[in-house]
């Protein structure tokens, strides 16, 4: 009864730890070489060993070939090393597989299954956090790579923005050159304006001469051959006179104002003539001379005002041209100033993003250092376990790993 209970216990442990093996009660009551080999191969695969028999199970016996015998010997040594971790004096030989005894097979499988259960518990409790830390480290390294790529892209963008700023600087220099050229053109326009004003004065003088000639021609009697030529000249002069009359029509208001001033001055003159009885003759003569001078000056003032209005119209036209040039220059300057400010803001934003990315990388580096320090103890535990397994398994570990 005790033996059958132990068999059921071992069978339950094996099926629980290795469900794909499907151990039956008959395998425990009457163990054979194929059954034990199959159980041991599945057992070592749970530890990561890749052991495949060089023969097909059920087709031929293991000891029929040299490769099969060598495989069973190595399998026995591997199992023996695992058993000797806790029981150094126990052995498991080639005969225990070729001719398996019920009690020794049960005791061996009971120990092996207990050790496998302990290994899985240890793997879940200790190696689980280690794997999570490794995964976290891998995710952080991947994030760092992504951030580095983003930083590289932003650096490329910053380089492109710098190139754009250089292009803008070149454009600004070109605009400055254009400004200098426009200033030179403005200086030339001012010179041409002064020349045109001089030409207007000459035209006015010519007009006065033509008026004199017209008056002289009206008094003269000409021959029949000269009539056509004189009529043409008279018509051109009359058209010019008509234009002058049109200009003088606008100046009637000014002349009326001057007339009012002259009338007021005449009233003053009459008042002064009444006062001549009181004043001395010398003072009266001085006053008459000054009044005559005043009249001549007023005539000169009216002529100068007419000339000044003509020049004022020409100067207004030139001023409008100059103001349009200044407005175009101001518009271009404002446009380029706005573009320069936008580029400067973009450069500042990119620099802030670069600084923020660097700070994030530094924070991630500190987090990685803390995780590495936390994982040191776990790696040491894993190293102790692996060292014990290596010491126990020896060269068979290398064989299983290959």
Buried (B, 14 or more C-beta within 10 A) or exposed (E): EEEEEBBEBBBEBBBEBBEEBEBEEEBBEEBBBBBBBBBBBBBBBEBEBEBEBEBEEEEEEBEEEEEBBEBBEBBBBBBBBBBBBEEEEEEBEBEBBBEBEEEEBBBBBBBBBBBBEEBEEBBEEBBEEBEEBBEBBEEBEEEBEEBEEEBEEBEEEBEEBEEBBEEBEEEBEEBEEEEEEBEEEBEEBEEEBEEBBEEBEEEBEEBEEBBEEBEEBEEEEEEEEEEEEBEEBBEEBEEBBEEEEEEEEEBEEBBEEBEEEBEEBEEEBEEBEEEEEEEEEEEBEEBBEEBEEEEEEBEEEBEEBBBEEBBEEEBEEBEEEBEEBEEEBEEEBEEBEEBBEEBEEBBEEBEEBBEEBEEBBEEBEEEBEEBEEEBEEBEEEBEEBEEEBEEBBEEBBEBBEE
